[in-house]
Amino acid sequence: MDATELRAWLRLTLTPGLGNTGIRKLLVAFGSAPAIFEQSASTLRQFGSERLADTLQATPDTLAQQLQTTLDWLQEADNRRVVTLGDPAYPAALLDIEDPPSMLYMLGALDGRTQAAIENRALCLAMVGSRNPTPPGEANARQFAKVFGEAGLCVVSGMALGVDGAAHDGALLGGGITLAVVGTGLDRVYPKQHLDLAHRIAQQGLIISEFPLGTPPLTANFPKRNRIISGLAQGTLVVEAALKSGSLITARLAAEQGKEVFAIPGSIHSPQSRGCHALIKQGAKLVESAQDVLEELKLPHAAADPPDSGTDADAPPTEHPLLSAMGFDPVSLDALQARTGLATAELQAQLLALEMADAIARLPGGLFQRMALG
């Protein structure tokens, strides 16, 4: 894309009140972004309000600066790209969703594997969940994603804290690729804690945004990007989610797009499981292992499952007695002492040993919860 065409596309996306639908309408009428700005005001009024036509003819104050910023960003490295509707590199999967983004910024491994993933949603699975998952929930996200990566499935998520970050990390650990759809400009990393993760994704996947460079982490942008996360994939797996969660927005969008929705069940006492349980009641497929998802998607050469996620009630006979007493729900020290009859010092010593072995996690409020079974 040359500077003239890029300038026209930026001008369209920066025009207040136009939006993706308005841009598509004008493209159908005039054939290209530069051609739109060659039209007279009277011609443009036939495709929108008089006010919008006048706005289109006025050059946005920020256009020159945004154009230079984007050109500089593209020239900094060869792992950057801007694609627009009609571009051969535009993700074909997004053409079928409601309100496809007019313009996408991409950063990362612009190679055959990532191009295949964004062209064919059958190769991709979205994974979403709580920004504040339980330790087992975060472990499940990482373990499931690792298996998906090993099976050749691209994991799509939003690079948020919690489940999103664990999903990206697991996919990379499994040698797979991952797509991160973010709610900021690609010249920013949000959250900052994921700076290292962002670098790893850029080496073995793609970071994607529809927002212009310089866009800060505005609250309204994150629900908006969810349609891209679900749109790029053939299904969405919700790992953990509260009843009021952005992950449920992604799941709803996936269902509206005719995609599969999967959910991992959890403890009936955990607020972070209630969103998943609600999805299952609404028809989402309950999954207990990564293999369940792979079989449902009819993917060949499925890898072995990760360690048990804790949803199986049948514990192996060699399990540590304290883990058996703990069960799978968060439990207090007093409750454990009542169940085991152990002296406080002995109980605390065993808990510390299990914690150091990553068999349990210490939660806020003096609670303990087991992780995955070994």
N, C-alpha and C positions, 0 to 999 in steps of 0.2 A: 504494500500500500504506500503510495507516495504522499508527500506532505499536503498536497492539494486535497486529495481524497480524505486523508486523516482529518484535516481541518474541517471539512464539510460534515464528517461524522461527529466530531466533537461538538460542532455548532448545533447539530440536531439534538444530541444528548443533553446539551446545556440549555436548550430552549425551554423556559418555564411553561408548564401546562401542556406540553406536547406528548410526552410519554412514548412507550414502545408501540402502543396501538396506533397512535397518530403517525409515528415514523413509518410503520409498515404501510399505512394507507398512502402516504406520500410517495414511498418507494414504488408501490404498484402503479401509481399514476405517472411518475416521471422517470422511473428506471434506475436512477442512481442518486447518491447523496449530493454530489456537486450539481446535478441537473435541477434539484429542488430549488437551489438558491439562484438559478438563472431565470426563474419564473417571476412574472409581475405580481403585484399585490392583488390585482383583480382575479388572476388565475388561482392564486393560493386561497382566496376567499371561498372558492367553490369547494374546497376540501376542509374547511374549518371555519371557525368564527372570524369575524373581522379583526377582533383583538388578537387572535392567534396569528393571523396572516401578517399583521403589523409587527408582532413579536418576532416572527420568522425573518422579517426583513431587517430587523435591528440586530446588529452584531453584539453578542454578549460581552460585557466588560471583561470577563475573565478568559475569553477565548484565546487571545494571543499568548497569555501566560500559560494556560493549560496546554496549548499546542506545543510550546517550547519545552515544557516540563515532560510531556509525553515523548517527544522526539529525543530528548536527552536520555530519558529512561530506556528507550528502545536501543539506543546506541551504546549504552554502558556495557552490555553483555549480550551474547548471542543466544541466551536462554529466555528471551522475552519476546512476546508477540501480542499484537492486537488483532482480533478477528471480528468481523461484522456479519450481519445477515447476508447470505449470498456468497460469503467467502467459502471456498472449498474446505478450509480447515475449521469452519464453524461446526460445533457438535450437532450432528444430525438428530440426536435424541431430543434436543431442546426444541426442535422445530415443531414437535407434536404437543408441547405443553401450552397451557394458557399463559399469555403474556411472555413470550420468549424474549430474553434480553437482546437489545439491538446491537450491543457492543460488549465484547468480553476481553479482559486483560488476562494474559497467561504468563506464568513464570515457572520454569522448571525444565524437565527433561523433554524437550520437544523432539521426541524420536518416534519410531514406529510403534512401540508398545503403548505409549500414552496416546498417540493419535488413534490407534485402534480402539482404545478404551472410550475416548470421547465420541467416536463415531458409532460405536455399537454398545448400547446399554446392556445387552445380554452378557457382557463381560464384567458388569459392575454391580455392586451391592452397596446401598447406603446403610451406614450404621450411625445411630444417633442415641442420645441419652442425656442424663442429668449432668450438670456442671459440678454437682456435689454428690457423686455416687458413693455408695458404701464401698469399703475395700473389696468385698467379693464382687460387687458389680463392676468395678474398674478392672479387676483381674479377669472377669468373664469377657469384657470388651476386648482386652488385649489378647486373650487366648483364642477367642473365636476369630478375631481378625488375622491372627497368625496362621490359623488353619486355612482361612480364605485365601491369604496370600500364597500359601504353599500350593493351594489347588488352582492357582492362576486367576483368581477372581480379584478384580480391582475394587478396593474399598473407598467409598466416597463419604466424606464427613465434613464438618464445619470448622475444625481446628480450634474449637472452644476448649476450655478446661474440662477435666473429668473424662467422660466416656468418649467424646470426640478425639481428644488427644491420645487416649489409650488405643482407640481403634486405628488411628494413623500409625502409631508406634508398632502395634502388633502386625499390621500388614507389611511394614518395612522389615520387621524381624523375620517374617515368613518369606522374605525375598520377593514379595509382590510389589505392585505399584499402588499408589494411593492418590486420590484427587481431593484437595482441600478447597472448599468453596467458602470464601471469607466475606465479611461484611464491611471491609475497609478498602481503601486504595492499596495496591500491591507494593507501594513504597513504604508501607507501614506493616509492622508485625503486631497483631493483637490476638491474645494477651501477650505481654512481653515475656512471660515465663516460657513461651513456646518459640523463642528465637532459635534455639538449637534444633527443635523439631522442624521448624519452617525450612531451615537449611537442608535438613535430611530429606524432607519431602521434595524440595527443589532438585535434589540429586537423583531421586528415584520415583518421581511422580510430577504432579502439577499443582500449583496454587492458582486459583481462578477467582476473578471478581468482575462484577458488572459495574463497579463504582469507579469513577475517575480517580486518578492519582491524587493523593492529598486528602482523600475522604477519611475523616476520623471515625472512630467506632460509635456511630450514632445508634441508639436503641432501635429505631424503626427499621434499620437496614438488615438486622439479623433475621427476623421473620420473613422478610422479603427474599433473602437468598435461599430460604429453605426449598422453594419451588425448583431451584436449580439442582440442589442436592438430590431431591427425589427424582427430578427429571432425567438426570444423567444415569440412573440405575434402573435395573429391572425389578428391584424390590427394596424394601426398607426394613431393617431390623432395629427395633427399639430395645435397648439393653436395660435401662432403668429410667423411670420418669415419674415425676409427681403428677397429680391430676391436672394442675395448671402448669404446663410445660411446653416450651417451644418444640420439643421433640414430637409432641402429639400433633402440632401443626404440620410437621414434615410427614408424619404418618397419614394424616387426613389428605394432604396433597397427593401422596403416593396412591392412596385408594381412589381419589378422584381422577388420577391419571391412568387408572386401570392396572396399577402395579400390585405386586404381592406385598403384604404387610406381615411381619413376623414380630413376636414379642417373647421375651424371656420372663417367665414367672418368678416371683420371689416370695418373701415372707408376707403373710397377711398382716403382720404388725408393722411393716416398713412403709412409711409414706412414699419412699422412692420406688415402690413396686406397684402402687395403686394405678398409675397411668398405664402400665403394661397390662394389669388385670382388666382395666376398663377396655383396652383395645381388644383383648382376647374375648371379652363378652360381646364386643361388636363384630367379631368375626375374624380378627387377626389370628394367624396360625401360631399356636403355642410351640415353642422350640426349647428343647433341653440340651441340645448339642449343636455344634457347627455342622455336623453330618446331616442333621434334620434339614437345615437350610439348603445344603448342597444337593441333597436328594430331591427336595421340592423343586429346585431350579433345574433339575435334571442335568447337572454338570458331571462329566466323566472324570475319572482319575481323582476322586475325592480323597484328600489326605486324612490321616487318622485324627480322631477327635482330640481336643485338649483334655487336660485333667478334668475330672468331674466338676461341674460348676456348682455343685451343692444342691441341686434340685432333686437328686435321687435320695429317697429316704432310706435305702438299704445301705448301711455302712459296712465296709469290709471288716472282717473279724479281727484284723491286726490293728485296728484304729486305737489311738491313744485314749485311755479311759476318760481323760478330762475333755477330749473332743466329743466323746459320746455323751457326756453329761451336759456339755454346752449346747448341743443341737445346732440349729442353723440360724436362730434368731439372736439378736444382741442380748447379752445377759450381764447382770451385775455381779460384783465380787460376792456380795452377800448371798445371792441366789445360788451361785456356784458352790459356795461353802455349805449351804443347806443341802444341795444335791449330792455332794461328794463326802461330806463329813471331815474333810481335810482341815488341819490347823491352818491358820492364816498365813504363817510364814511358808509352810510347804506349798500351799495353793499359789501364793505369789511367785515362788520359785519356779513352779511348773508353768505358770502363765508366761513368765519371762522367757523360759526356754522355748516354749511354743511360738512366742512372738518373734524371737530371734531366728527361728526356723521358718518364719513367714507362714506358719500354720494358722495363726490368728492375728487379728488386728485390734489395736486399742482404739476405742471410739470416744468422742466427747461424752462427758457425763459419767465417767468411770465405768463404761460398758466395754464388753469384749465380744468379738464376733469371729467365727472361724472363716478361714479363706477356703480355697479349693482343696479337695482331698488329694493327697499324693498317691 
